[in-house]
Amino acid sequence: MALGLNLKVFLVLAGVGAFGGAMTGRRDRVKAKVRRDTLEAGERELGQYRVKLVPEGTQAPAPFKPDD
């Protein structure tokens, strides 16, 4: 009896996880397409990471060091 309940819970959670992963992948694909479509002729996508701009007149943070 407990084995059947565990299996049902497992299958429900696996289905929820698969659905969530599919939705995340679809959303990322759409965002990547929009990002590529907004580029002008000759421009190319440099990366998918956001760049935090440093306001003028303030000290920029120290660069990343590999040993940090």
TIPATOR-181873 format. One line per field, with one value per atom (N, C-alpha, C): z, x, y; chain; residue number from 0; atom name. Coordinates in pm, whole numbers, always signed. Layout:
BEGIN
z: [Z  ...] $
x: [X  ...] $
y: [Y  ...] $
unit: [A  ...] $
pos: [NUM  ...] $
site: [CA  ...] $
***
This chain:
BEGIN
z: [+0  +0  +0  +88  +96  -32  -93  -217  -328  -337  -439  -420  -294  -265  -298  -262  -294  -445  -518  -663  -723  -672  -722  -693  -571  -535  -623  -643  -727  -868  -925  -1062  -1075  -976  -979  -971  -879  -865  -987  -1047  -1169  -1282  -1292  -1395  -1375  -1251  -1221  -1255  -1219  -1249  -1398  -1472  -1618  -1682  -1635  -1689  -1660  -1538  -1502  -1585  -1608  -1690  -1835  -1886  -2024  -2037  -1938  -1942  -1931  -1846  -1833  -1963  -2026  -2153  -2262  -2266  -2366  -2345  -2219  -2188  -2226  -2195  -2231  -2381  -2455  -2600  -2659  -2607  -2656  -2627  -2506  -2471  -2561  -2591  -2677  -2818  -2867  -3001  -3007  -2907  -2903  -2896  -2816  -2803  -2938  -3010  -3141  -3244  -3238  -3335  -3318  -3200  -3177  -3216  -3254  -3295  -3430  -3443  -3571  -3662  -3789  -3886  -3842  -3840  -3801  -3652  -3571  -3426  -3397  -3286  -3243  -3093  -3047  -2905  -2835  -2734  -2664  -2555  -2488  -2381  -2327  -2241  -2185  -2042  -1995  -1858  -1855  -1753  -1738  -1691  -1738  -1698  -1607  -1489  -1396  -1427  -1467  -1502  -1375  -1382  -1271  -1299  -1211  -1234  -1244  -1324  -1341  -1209  -1185  -1064  -945  -960  -850  -882  -779  -796  -841  -945  -993  -896  -879  -789  -848  -760  -802  -897  -995  -1088  -1016  -1074  -1018  -1023  -916  -911  -904  -983  -984  -848  -758  -629  -525  -560  -465  -443] $
x: [+82  +0  +86  +187  +274  +356  +394  +471  +390  +263  +176  +160  +148  +135  +264  +378  +506  +525  +485  +498  +410  +289  +199  +254  +304  +362  +484  +567  +685  +646  +548  +507  +447  +370  +313  +424  +518  +628  +718  +741  +822  +752  +620  +545  +549  +536  +543  +682  +785  +921  +948  +900  +919  +845  +724  +648  +717  +767  +839  +965  +1037  +1158  +1126  +1017  +977  +936  +866  +824  +944  +1040  +1160  +1240  +1254  +1324  +1256  +1124  +1048  +1066  +1057  +1074  +1214  +1316  +1453  +1472  +1409  +1419  +1355  +1241  +1173  +1256  +1312  +1395  +1518  +1581  +1698  +1663  +1545  +1503  +1478  +1411  +1387  +1519  +1612  +1742  +1815  +1811  +1877  +1808  +1675  +1599  +1619  +1658  +1675  +1812  +1903  +2036  +2031  +2110  +2121  +2215  +2219  +2307  +2452  +2525  +2666  +2689  +2586  +2601  +2591  +2651  +2639  +2623  +2565  +2541  +2672  +2707  +2833  +2821  +2710  +2692  +2551  +2520  +2385  +2382  +2490  +2495  +2469  +2396  +2369  +2495  +2512  +2626  +2574  +2631  +2590  +2670  +2599  +2665  +2707  +2822  +2872  +2837  +2762  +2726  +2849  +2838  +2951  +2986  +3115  +3162  +3179  +3152  +3171  +3287  +3343  +3456  +3405  +3462  +3426  +3478  +3407  +3455  +3582  +3657  +3780  +3745  +3832  +3803  +3806  +3737  +3732  +3869  +3904  +4031  +3999  +4066  +4036  +4050  +4133  +4153  +4049  +3954  +3849  +3750] $
y: [-119  +0  +126  +129  +246  +261  +149  +155  +219  +187  +246  +396  +440  +582  +656  +595  +657  +671  +570  +574  +683  +698  +802  +941  +961  +1091  +1119  +1019  +1035  +1074  +1008  +1038  +1177  +1219  +1354  +1459  +1440  +1535  +1536  +1421  +1414  +1489  +1474  +1545  +1696  +1740  +1884  +1938  +1863  +1906  +1911  +1812  +1811  +1928  +1955  +2067  +2199  +2216  +2338  +2356  +2249  +2256  +2292  +2236  +2267  +2413  +2466  +2607  +2700  +2666  +2747  +2747  +2631  +2623  +2702  +2697  +2772  +2921  +2966  +3108  +3156  +3076  +3114  +3119  +3027  +3026  +3151  +3190  +3310  +3435  +3443  +3559  +3567  +3453  +3452  +3496  +3455  +3495  +3645  +3699  +3844  +3919  +3870  +3934  +3936  +3824  +3818  +3907  +3914  +3992  +4142  +4189  +4332  +4382  +4294  +4337  +4406  +4512  +4583  +4504  +4544  +4477  +4494  +4386  +4389  +4369  +4381  +4359  +4210  +4171  +4032  +4028  +3922  +3905  +3871  +3949  +3926  +3821  +3815  +3719  +3726  +3635  +3630  +3680  +3740  +3788  +3936  +3979  +4121  +4191  +4313  +4394  +4503  +4513  +4617  +4743  +4847  +4973  +5046  +5113  +5192  +5337  +5401  +5541  +5630  +5735  +5827  +5893  +5910  +5976  +5884  +5755  +5662  +5568  +5512  +5421  +5284  +5231  +5098  +4993  +4882  +4776  +4712  +4650  +4583  +4469  +4440  +4329  +4195  +4099  +3965  +3900  +3833  +3759  +3610  +3527  +3384  +3316  +3370  +3304  +3345  +3431  +3472  +3362] $
unit: [A  A  A  A  A  A  A  A  A  A  A  A  A  A  A  A  A  A  A  A  A  A  A  A  A  A  A  A  A  A  A  A  A  A  A  A  A  A  A  A  A  A  A  A  A  A  A  A  A  A  A  A  A  A  A  A  A  A  A  A  A  A  A  A  A  A  A  A  A  A  A  A  A  A  A  A  A  A  A  A  A  A  A  A  A  A  A  A  A  A  A  A  A  A  A  A  A  A  A  A  A  A  A  A  A  A  A  A  A  A  A  A  A  A  A  A  A  A  A  A  A  A  A  A  A  A  A  A  A  A  A  A  A  A  A  A  A  A  A  A  A  A  A  A  A  A  A  A  A  A  A  A  A  A  A  A  A  A  A  A  A  A  A  A  A  A  A  A  A  A  A  A  A  A  A  A  A  A  A  A  A  A  A  A  A  A  A  A  A  A  A  A  A  A  A  A  A  A  A  A  A  A  A  A] $
pos: [0  0  0  1  1  1  2  2  2  3  3  3  4  4  4  5  5  5  6  6  6  7  7  7  8  8  8  9  9  9  10  10  10  11  11  11  12  12  12  13  13  13  14  14  14  15  15  15  16  16  16  17  17  17  18  18  18  19  19  19  20  20  20  21  21  21  22  22  22  23  23  23  24  24  24  25  25  25  26  26  26  27  27  27  28  28  28  29  29  29  30  30  30  31  31  31  32  32  32  33  33  33  34  34  34  35  35  35  36  36  36  37  37  37  38  38  38  39  39  39  40  40  40  41  41  41  42  42  42  43  43  43  44  44  44  45  45  45  46  46  46  47  47  47  48  48  48  49  49  49  50  50  50  51  51  51  52  52  52  53  53  53  54  54  54  55  55  55  56  56  56  57  57  57  58  58  58  59  59  59  60  60  60  61  61  61  62  62  62  63  63  63  64  64  64  65  65  65  66  66  66  67  67  67] $
site: [N  CA  C  N  CA  C  N  CA  C  N  CA  C  N  CA  C  N  CA  C  N  CA  C  N  CA  C  N  CA  C  N  CA  C  N  CA  C  N  CA  C  N  CA  C  N  CA  C  N  CA  C  N  CA  C  N  CA  C  N  CA  C  N  CA  C  N  CA  C  N  CA  C  N  CA  C  N  CA  C  N  CA  C  N  CA  C  N  CA  C  N  CA  C  N  CA  C  N  CA  C  N  CA  C  N  CA  C  N  CA  C  N  CA  C  N  CA  C  N  CA  C  N  CA  C  N  CA  C  N  CA  C  N  CA  C  N  CA  C  N  CA  C  N  CA  C  N  CA  C  N  CA  C  N  CA  C  N  CA  C  N  CA  C  N  CA  C  N  CA  C  N  CA  C  N  CA  C  N  CA  C  N  CA  C  N  CA  C  N  CA  C  N  CA  C  N  CA  C  N  CA  C  N  CA  C  N  CA  C  N  CA  C  N  CA  C  N  CA  C  N  CA  C  N  CA  C  N  CA  C  N  CA  C  N  CA  C] $
***
